[in-house]
Amino acid sequence: MHGSCNGCPGNLRPAERPRITRLKAPAPPPGPDSREGKTMSSIQDWRGGFRPARSAGIFVFTLLAAVLIAGCASAPPAPKHRSAPAAHQPLSGPQQSVLENARLAAAQDNWTRAAELLRPLHEQRPDSALVASRLGWVMQQQGDTASARVLYQKAVEQDPTEALAVNNLALLMREEGRFRAARDLLQAAIDRGADDPRLHYNLAVLSEIYLLDYPAALRHYRRYRQLAGAESEAVAGWIRDLERRAD
């Protein structure tokens, strides 16, 4: 039986960032594929963590270059995957300060103060997936799961690669037994460019424990190890176990 995972998503945040109380995800259902220490984890990193920078301008330029090279006069069809999220005006300096103050309040488990700061900011910037997802996290910590779900969904609609919203919404789906919907949400974010190790880790656990899709689990555990940059004996053991099953 596997032990705790020292390299799992809960430990991926840089040490200098204040620790926010993590969500307690329900234990996996009992069965032959359950493993101690192997469970999906929430994302609590307010600054986006491992999310890669993806420029809409570069994406559009690449498409234009492809059209010119092909000598095609008409615009190419929209790509099915990896489309850049809609560009929104970045937060202003004062708005960034409000977001940072809310983060500091949340770091002290002062969810009431964090909500007081984020609600008016969300009203000012309803186009910001970053603000919506952080307010959703605060609402969830206050026990208002319904509001959190709405905010996560809004954030994902605005930016399908917003890792915190995608991951934590997938966890809510998992808790409802909507395993395939959770898988599709995580996979769509990855396909669009959110190559975040925590998304791969949770998709691997979901695939193995809940969907019994061992090839997918193996693929995402391997990608998690590549991106995380920290060796985990537990994850390495899970990979070896899945490789033996594949033989």
C-alpha positions in Angstrom: 0.0 0.0 0.0 1.4 3.4 -0.9 2.3 6.0 1.7 1.8 9.7 1.7 2.8 11.7 -1.4 5.5 14.2 -0.6 5.6 15.5 -4.1 1.8 15.7 -4.6 0.0 18.9 -5.5 -0.5 20.2 -2.0 3.2 20.7 -1.7 3.8 22.4 -5.0 3.4 26.0 -3.9 6.6 28.0 -3.4 7.6 28.0 0.3 7.3 31.8 0.7 3.6 31.9 -0.1 1.3 31.7 2.9 -0.5 28.4 3.3 -4.2 28.4 2.9 -6.2 25.7 4.6 -6.8 23.0 2.0 -10.1 21.4 1.2 -10.7 18.0 2.6 -11.6 15.9 -0.4 -13.7 12.8 0.4 -11.7 9.5 0.4 -12.0 7.4 -2.7 -14.6 4.7 -2.6 -13.4 1.4 -1.2 -12.2 -1.2 -3.7 -9.2 -3.0 -5.2 -8.0 0.2 -6.8 -8.0 2.5 -3.7 -4.6 3.5 -2.4 -3.7 5.2 0.8 -2.5 8.7 0.1 -3.9 8.7 -3.5 -6.7 11.2 -3.7 -7.6 14.3 -5.7 -6.5 17.6 -4.2 -7.7 21.1 -4.4 -5.7 24.0 -5.9 -5.3 26.9 -3.5 -2.5 28.9 -5.3 -3.8 32.4 -5.9 -1.0 33.3 -8.3 -1.6 30.6 -10.9 1.4 28.5 -9.9 2.6 26.4 -12.8 0.3 27.7 -15.4 2.3 28.5 -18.5 2.2 31.9 -20.1 0.3 31.8 -23.4 0.0 34.9 -25.5 -3.1 35.4 -27.6 -1.0 37.6 -29.9 1.5 34.8 -30.6 -1.3 32.4 -31.2 -2.9 34.7 -33.8 0.4 35.4 -35.5 1.1 31.7 -35.8 -2.3 31.1 -37.5 -1.7 34.0 -39.9 1.8 32.7 -40.8 0.3 29.3 -41.6 -2.3 30.9 -43.9 0.4 32.9 -45.7 2.6 29.9 -46.2 -0.3 27.8 -47.5 -1.3 30.6 -49.9 -4.8 30.4 -48.7 -7.0 33.5 -49.2 -9.7 32.5 -46.7 -9.2 32.3 -43.0 -8.5 28.8 -41.6 -11.2 27.1 -39.5 -11.0 27.6 -35.7 -8.8 25.0 -34.0 -10.7 22.4 -32.0 -8.2 22.6 -29.1 -5.5 24.8 -27.7 -7.3 28.0 -28.5 -6.1 31.0 -26.5 -8.4 32.3 -23.8 -10.1 35.6 -24.5 -7.9 38.5 -23.8 -9.2 40.8 -21.0 -7.8 44.0 -19.6 -5.3 43.2 -16.8 -6.1 44.3 -13.3 -5.1 47.8 -12.5 -2.5 48.6 -9.8 -5.2 49.3 -7.1 -7.2 46.2 -8.1 -4.0 44.1 -7.8 -3.6 45.6 -4.3 -7.1 44.6 -3.3 -6.5 41.1 -4.6 -3.3 40.8 -2.7 -4.9 42.0 0.5 -7.7 39.4 0.0 -5.0 36.8 -0.4 -3.3 37.8 2.8 -6.7 37.7 4.7 -7.3 34.2 3.3 -3.8 33.2 4.4 -5.0 34.0 7.9 -8.2 32.1 7.4 -10.0 35.4 7.6 -12.6 34.4 5.0 -15.0 37.1 5.9 -12.5 39.9 5.3 -11.3 38.2 2.0 -14.9 38.1 0.8 -15.5 41.7 1.7 -12.5 42.6 -0.5 -13.3 40.3 -3.4 -17.0 41.0 -3.8 -16.7 44.6 -4.9 -13.6 43.7 -6.9 -15.7 41.1 -8.8 -18.4 43.7 -9.4 -15.8 46.0 -10.8 -14.2 43.3 -12.9 -16.8 40.7 -13.9 -14.6 39.9 -16.9 -11.7 38.6 -14.7 -11.5 34.8 -14.4 -8.8 35.3 -11.8 -11.0 37.3 -9.5 -14.0 35.0 -10.0 -12.1 31.9 -9.2 -10.5 33.4 -6.0 -13.9 34.6 -4.8 -15.2 31.1 -5.5 -12.5 29.6 -3.4 -13.4 32.0 -0.5 -17.1 31.2 -0.8 -16.3 27.5 -0.7 -14.3 28.0 2.5 -17.3 29.7 4.0 -19.5 26.7 3.2 -21.3 28.3 0.3 -20.7 25.6 -2.3 -23.5 26.8 -4.6 -22.0 30.3 -5.0 -18.5 28.8 -5.4 -19.8 26.5 -8.2 -21.3 29.5 -10.0 -18.1 31.5 -9.7 -15.9 28.6 -10.8 -18.2 28.0 -13.8 -18.1 31.7 -14.8 -14.3 31.7 -14.5 -14.0 28.6 -16.7 -16.2 30.1 -19.3 -14.0 33.2 -19.3 -10.8 31.3 -19.3 -10.9 27.5 -19.8 -7.3 27.3 -18.6 -7.9 28.9 -15.2 -6.4 26.1 -13.2 -7.8 26.9 -9.8 -11.4 27.1 -11.1 -11.1 24.1 -13.4 -9.5 21.9 -10.8 -11.9 22.8 -7.9 -15.0 22.6 -10.1 -13.8 19.1 -11.2 -13.5 18.2 -7.5 -17.1 19.3 -6.9 -18.2 17.1 -9.9 -16.2 14.2 -8.4 -18.1 14.6 -5.1 -21.4 14.3 -7.0 -20.3 11.1 -8.7 -19.9 12.9 -12.1 -16.6 11.3 -12.8 -16.7 11.6 -16.6 -17.7 15.2 -16.5 -14.8 15.9 -14.2 -12.4 14.1 -16.5 -13.7 16.0 -19.5 -13.3 19.4 -17.7 -9.7 18.6 -16.7 -8.8 17.2 -20.1 -10.3 20.2 -21.9 -8.2 22.6 -19.8 -5.0 20.6 -20.6 -5.8 20.4 -24.3 -6.2 24.2 -24.3 -2.8 24.7 -22.9 -3.1 24.5 -19.1 -0.2 22.1 -18.7 -0.3 22.3 -14.9 1.2 19.4 -13.0 -1.7 19.5 -10.5 -4.3 19.0 -13.2 -2.4 16.1 -14.6 -2.1 14.6 -11.1 -5.8 14.9 -10.3 -6.7 13.6 -13.8 -4.4 10.6 -13.2 -6.1 9.8 -9.8 -9.5 10.3 -11.3 -8.7 8.0 -14.3 -7.2 5.2 -12.1 -9.5 5.2 -9.0 -12.8 6.2 -10.4 -12.8 5.4 -14.1 -10.4 2.5 -14.2 -8.7 4.0 -17.2 -5.2 2.8 -16.5 -3.5 3.9 -19.7 -4.8 7.5 -19.1 -3.7 7.3 -15.5 -0.2 6.2 -16.5 0.0 8.9 -19.1 -0.9 11.7 -16.7 1.2 10.4 -13.8 4.2 10.5 -16.1 3.4 14.0 -17.3 2.9 15.1 -13.7 6.4 13.9 -12.8 7.9 15.7 -15.8 6.3 19.0 -14.8 6.5 18.9 -11.0 10.3 18.9 -10.9 10.2 17.0 -7.6 10.6 13.3 -7.3 7.9 11.5 -5.3 8.5 7.9 -4.3 4.7 7.4 -4.0 4.0 8.5 -7.5 7.0 6.6 -8.9 5.5 3.5 -7.2 2.1 4.1 -8.7 3.6 4.4 -12.1 5.5 1.1 -11.7 2.3 -0.6 -10.6 0.4 0.7 -13.7 3.3 -0.3 -15.9 3.1 -3.9 -14.6 -0.6 -4.0 -15.3 0.0 -2.9 -18.8 2.5 -5.7 -19.4 
